[in-house]
Amino acid sequence: MITLLPENDQKRKVFSILVSTILAGLITIWGIYGIGEYGIALFILTPLYIGISTTVIYGLKKGITKKQSAQYSFTSLAILIICLFIFAIEGLICILMVLPLAILLTWLGSYIGYLFIDNGKVNNITVLLFSFCLIPLTAFIEHKKSPSLSSVVTFVDIDASPEKVWQNVVEFPELDEPHELLFRSGISYPINANITGKGVGEIRYCNFTTGSFVEPITAWKENELLKFEVLEQPAPMKELSFWDIDAPHLHDYFVSKEGQFKLTQLDNGKTRLEGTTWYYHNIKPAIYWKIWSNYIIHKIHVRVLTHIEKNSERE
């Protein structure tokens, strides 16, 4: 590695950025399409590696400033993101979702790399190899870990009786076009709902812009509780891209398992309608991605509950 490094500052800068970007890109594609893992290896270790690698390669036997370290590392990250978008590996929505985390971790990686270069007591080639090999090792380990179930609960108080609300819960007509940027950018949203009959065992269809949720009814307490499993579900979004992207994370990485509508008559004559979704996702770190998924599910709940509220009060 050292013998390949150019002496010229500009050439060394280009070399360190390109090598780091290419290696990070290859390990990203292998992780997504080879292992099928969207996790800590991809979203935590890869941006860390970009920062460490770009900084250490440039600074070998030469040194580097903190400012150079951050600038060159962010350039590597930007090139990688642009390539992922141009070559239809990821769409704009997912890139924007992960960008805050990627920027923070790339900066942290650049600082760690700077400390190694500045200290000079550690073999920097060893640092590069370790940071690179840690990514696939982590991907293999976390791929075997099962996800945990999460839930999102949203409620609205409706100025109507439970009987009127119930009629609009079981099935409801076409919703208005959304005004939220979230849905207009490609996130799937509900259009309407219909059902084949009444009672436990019947099939309810909640139709979204990308397809239909097929929901066998598991609990039917008229005017009180409607609960269902999710037998089939559509893609959670349509990626914004120049191409028709069918990324692996659009299939079986965000999984809705159950849902329910609970009606409670309040003392003031109104009806509290509570919607709950139980789901899991195979995307890590869960603590970060749950922020996004909980927010999106909550906005879907609000869209449906508000529609039910409007129809029930109008009746």
C-alpha positions as CSV (number, residue, x, y, z in Angstrom):
1,M,0.0,0.0,0.0
2,I,2.7,2.5,1.0
3,T,4.7,1.9,-2.2
4,L,1.6,2.7,-4.3
5,L,1.0,6.0,-2.6
6,P,1.8,9.1,-4.7
7,E,4.1,11.7,-3.3
8,N,2.1,14.5,-4.9
9,D,-0.6,15.9,-2.5
10,Q,-3.3,16.1,-5.1
11,K,-2.7,12.6,-6.5
12,R,-2.5,11.2,-3.0
13,K,-5.8,12.8,-2.1
14,V,-7.5,11.4,-5.2
15,F,-5.9,8.0,-4.5
16,S,-7.1,7.8,-0.9
17,I,-10.7,8.9,-1.8
18,L,-11.0,6.5,-4.8
19,V,-9.6,3.5,-2.9
20,S,-11.8,4.0,0.1
21,T,-14.9,4.6,-2.0
22,I,-14.3,1.6,-4.2
23,L,-13.7,-0.8,-1.3
24,A,-16.7,0.6,0.6
25,G,-18.9,0.3,-2.5
26,L,-17.9,-3.3,-3.0
27,I,-18.5,-4.3,0.6
28,T,-21.9,-2.5,0.5
29,I,-23.0,-4.3,-2.6
30,W,-21.8,-7.6,-1.3
31,G,-23.6,-7.0,2.0
32,I,-26.9,-6.1,0.4
33,Y,-27.0,-8.6,-2.5
34,G,-24.7,-11.3,-1.2
35,I,-25.6,-11.6,2.5
36,G,-28.9,-9.8,2.3
37,E,-28.2,-7.8,5.4
38,Y,-29.2,-4.2,6.1
39,G,-27.7,-3.7,9.5
40,I,-24.9,-2.4,11.7
41,A,-22.3,-3.5,9.2
42,L,-23.8,-1.4,6.5
43,F,-25.1,1.6,8.3
44,I,-22.6,1.9,11.2
45,L,-19.3,0.2,10.2
46,T,-19.2,1.2,6.5
47,P,-19.4,5.0,7.1
48,L,-16.9,4.6,10.0
49,Y,-14.6,2.7,7.6
50,I,-14.9,5.4,4.9
51,G,-13.7,8.0,7.4
52,I,-10.9,5.8,8.8
53,S,-9.7,4.5,5.5
54,T,-9.6,7.8,3.6
55,T,-7.8,9.5,6.5
56,V,-5.3,6.8,7.1
57,I,-4.4,6.1,3.5
58,Y,-3.7,9.8,2.8
59,G,-1.9,10.2,6.1
60,L,0.5,7.2,5.8
61,K,4.1,8.4,6.3
62,K,2.9,12.0,5.7
63,G,0.4,13.2,8.2
64,I,-3.0,14.9,7.9
65,T,-4.9,17.7,9.5
66,K,-8.3,17.4,11.1
67,K,-9.8,19.6,8.4
68,Q,-8.3,17.5,5.6
69,S,-9.4,14.3,7.3
70,A,-13.1,15.5,7.4
71,Q,-13.1,17.0,3.9
72,Y,-11.6,14.0,2.2
73,S,-13.8,11.5,4.1
74,F,-17.0,13.4,3.3
75,T,-15.9,13.5,-0.4
76,S,-15.6,9.7,-0.3
77,L,-19.0,9.4,1.3
78,A,-20.6,11.7,-1.3
79,I,-19.1,9.8,-4.2
80,L,-20.4,6.5,-2.8
81,I,-23.9,7.8,-2.3
82,I,-24.0,9.3,-5.8
83,C,-22.9,5.9,-7.2
84,L,-25.5,4.0,-5.2
85,F,-28.1,6.3,-6.7
86,I,-26.9,6.4,-10.3
87,F,-26.4,2.7,-10.5
88,A,-29.9,2.0,-9.1
89,I,-28.7,0.2,-5.9
90,E,-30.7,2.6,-3.7
91,G,-33.3,5.3,-4.2
92,L,-33.4,8.9,-2.9
93,I,-35.8,8.3,0.0
94,C,-33.6,5.6,1.7
95,I,-30.5,7.7,1.1
96,L,-32.0,10.7,2.7
97,M,-33.2,8.6,5.7
98,V,-29.7,7.2,6.3
99,L,-27.8,10.4,5.5
100,P,-27.8,12.0,9.0
101,L,-26.4,8.8,10.5
102,A,-23.9,8.4,7.7
103,I,-22.6,11.9,8.0
104,L,-22.1,11.6,11.8
105,L,-20.3,8.3,11.5
106,T,-18.1,9.3,8.6
107,W,-17.0,12.3,10.6
108,L,-16.3,10.1,13.6
109,G,-14.3,7.7,11.5
110,S,-12.3,10.5,10.1
111,Y,-11.5,11.7,13.6
112,I,-10.5,8.2,14.7
113,G,-8.2,7.9,11.6
114,Y,-6.7,11.2,12.4
115,L,-5.9,10.1,16.0
116,F,-4.2,7.0,14.7
117,I,-2.1,9.0,12.2
118,D,-1.3,11.7,14.8
119,N,-0.4,9.1,17.5
120,G,1.9,7.1,15.2
121,K,2.3,4.2,17.7
122,V,-0.1,1.8,15.9
123,N,0.5,0.0,12.6
124,N,-1.9,1.9,10.3
125,I,-2.0,-1.0,7.8
126,T,-3.4,-3.1,10.6
127,V,-6.0,-0.5,11.4
128,L,-7.1,-0.5,7.7
129,L,-7.4,-4.3,7.5
130,F,-9.2,-4.6,10.8
131,S,-11.8,-1.9,10.0
132,F,-12.4,-3.5,6.6
133,C,-12.7,-7.1,7.8
134,L,-14.9,-6.2,10.7
135,I,-17.7,-5.2,8.3
136,P,-18.4,-8.7,6.7
137,L,-17.8,-10.4,10.0
138,T,-20.4,-8.3,11.7
139,A,-22.8,-8.8,8.8
140,F,-22.6,-12.6,9.1
141,I,-23.2,-12.4,12.9
142,E,-26.1,-10.1,12.8
143,H,-27.8,-11.9,9.9
144,K,-28.6,-14.7,12.3
145,K,-30.3,-12.5,14.9
146,S,-34.1,-12.5,14.8
147,P,-35.9,-9.1,15.0
148,S,-38.3,-8.2,17.8
149,L,-41.9,-7.1,17.5
150,S,-42.8,-3.4,17.9
151,S,-46.1,-1.6,18.1
152,V,-47.4,1.8,17.2
153,V,-50.6,3.2,18.8
154,T,-52.5,6.3,17.6
155,F,-56.0,7.5,18.7
156,V,-58.6,10.1,17.8
157,D,-61.7,11.2,19.7
158,I,-64.7,11.3,17.3
159,D,-68.0,13.2,17.9
160,A,-70.2,10.2,16.9
161,S,-71.5,7.1,18.4
162,P,-69.5,3.8,18.3
163,E,-72.2,2.4,15.9
164,K,-71.5,5.1,13.4
165,V,-67.7,4.9,13.8
166,W,-67.8,1.1,13.5
167,Q,-69.4,1.3,10.0
168,N,-66.5,3.4,8.8
169,V,-63.8,1.3,10.5
170,V,-64.7,-2.0,8.9
171,E,-64.5,-0.5,5.4
172,F,-64.2,3.0,4.2
173,P,-64.4,4.8,0.8
174,E,-61.6,6.6,-1.1
175,L,-59.4,8.9,0.9
176,D,-58.4,12.3,-0.3
177,E,-55.0,12.8,-2.0
178,P,-52.4,13.4,0.6
179,H,-50.7,16.7,1.1
180,E,-47.8,15.4,3.2
181,L,-44.4,15.5,1.6
182,L,-43.8,12.0,3.1
183,F,-46.4,10.4,1.0
184,R,-45.9,12.5,-2.1
185,S,-42.3,11.4,-2.1
186,G,-43.0,7.8,-2.6
187,I,-43.9,6.3,0.8
188,S,-46.9,4.0,0.3
189,Y,-50.2,5.2,1.8
190,P,-53.8,3.9,2.2
191,I,-56.4,4.6,-0.4
192,N,-59.5,2.7,0.8
193,A,-60.6,-0.5,2.6
194,N,-63.2,-3.2,1.9
195,I,-64.2,-6.5,3.3
196,T,-65.8,-9.7,1.9
197,G,-68.3,-10.3,4.8
198,K,-68.7,-10.0,8.5
199,G,-67.1,-11.7,11.5
200,V,-64.0,-13.7,12.3
201,G,-62.4,-15.4,9.4
202,E,-63.5,-12.9,6.8
203,I,-60.9,-11.1,4.7
204,R,-60.4,-7.3,4.9
205,Y,-58.4,-5.6,2.2
206,C,-56.7,-2.3,3.0
207,N,-55.6,-0.9,-0.3
208,F,-52.4,1.1,-0.6
209,T,-50.7,2.9,-3.5
210,T,-48.3,0.0,-4.0
211,G,-50.8,-2.9,-3.5
212,S,-53.2,-4.4,-0.9
213,F,-52.8,-5.6,2.7
214,V,-54.7,-8.9,3.0
215,E,-56.1,-9.0,6.5
216,P,-57.9,-12.1,7.9
217,I,-60.2,-11.0,10.8
218,T,-59.2,-12.6,14.1
219,A,-61.5,-10.6,16.5
220,W,-64.8,-9.1,15.7
221,K,-66.7,-7.4,18.5
222,E,-69.1,-5.2,16.8
223,N,-68.8,-1.5,17.9
224,E,-65.8,-2.4,20.1
225,L,-62.9,-4.2,18.5
226,L,-61.7,-5.2,15.0
227,K,-58.5,-7.2,15.0
228,F,-56.7,-8.8,12.1
229,E,-53.6,-10.6,11.0
230,V,-51.6,-9.5,7.9
231,L,-51.4,-12.4,5.5
232,E,-49.9,-10.4,2.6
233,Q,-48.6,-6.9,2.2
234,P,-47.3,-4.7,-0.6
235,A,-43.9,-2.9,-0.9
236,P,-43.6,-0.1,1.7
237,M,-42.6,2.5,-0.8
238,K,-41.7,3.3,-4.4
239,E,-38.2,4.6,-4.6
240,L,-37.5,7.9,-6.2
241,S,-34.9,7.3,-8.9
242,F,-34.2,7.6,-12.6
243,W,-34.6,3.9,-12.8
244,D,-37.2,1.3,-11.6
245,I,-35.5,0.2,-8.4
246,D,-36.4,-3.1,-6.8
247,A,-34.0,-3.0,-3.8
248,P,-34.0,-6.0,-1.5
249,H,-35.2,-3.9,1.5
250,L,-38.6,-3.4,-0.3
251,H,-39.4,-7.1,0.3
252,D,-39.7,-8.8,3.7
253,Y,-37.5,-6.2,5.6
254,F,-40.5,-4.2,6.9
255,V,-43.2,-6.7,8.0
256,S,-46.6,-5.8,9.4
257,K,-47.9,-8.7,11.5
258,E,-51.1,-7.6,13.1
259,G,-53.4,-4.6,13.5
260,Q,-56.5,-3.6,15.3
261,F,-59.1,-0.8,15.8
262,K,-60.5,-0.4,19.3
263,L,-63.6,1.7,20.0
264,T,-64.3,3.2,23.4
265,Q,-67.4,5.2,24.3
266,L,-66.4,8.3,26.3
267,D,-68.4,10.0,29.0
268,N,-68.8,13.2,26.9
269,G,-70.6,11.1,24.2
270,K,-67.7,10.9,21.9
271,T,-66.0,7.7,20.7
272,R,-62.3,7.1,21.1
273,L,-60.9,5.2,18.1
274,E,-57.5,3.7,18.7
275,G,-55.5,2.1,15.9
276,T,-52.6,-0.2,16.6
277,T,-50.0,-1.8,14.3
278,W,-47.6,-4.6,15.3
279,Y,-44.6,-4.9,13.1
280,Y,-41.0,-5.8,12.9
281,H,-38.2,-4.9,10.5
282,N,-34.9,-6.6,9.6
283,I,-33.0,-3.4,9.4
284,K,-30.5,-2.4,12.0
285,P,-29.6,-0.5,14.2
286,A,-33.2,-0.8,15.3
287,I,-32.9,2.2,17.7
288,Y,-32.4,4.4,14.6
289,W,-34.7,2.9,12.1
290,K,-37.6,2.6,14.6
291,I,-37.6,6.4,14.7
292,W,-38.4,6.4,11.0
293,S,-40.8,3.4,10.9
294,N,-42.8,4.5,14.0
295,Y,-43.1,8.0,12.5
296,I,-44.3,6.6,9.1
297,I,-46.8,4.2,10.7
298,H,-48.1,7.0,12.9
299,K,-48.7,9.2,9.9
300,I,-50.5,6.4,8.1
301,H,-52.7,5.9,11.2
302,V,-53.5,9.6,11.3
303,R,-54.5,9.6,7.7
304,V,-56.9,6.7,8.2
305,L,-58.3,7.8,11.6
306,T,-58.9,11.3,10.4
307,H,-60.7,10.0,7.4
308,I,-62.9,7.8,9.6
309,E,-63.5,10.7,11.9
310,K,-64.6,13.0,9.0
311,N,-67.0,10.4,7.6
312,S,-68.5,9.4,11.0
313,E,-69.2,13.0,12.1
314,R,-70.6,13.9,8.7
315,E,-73.1,11.0,8.9
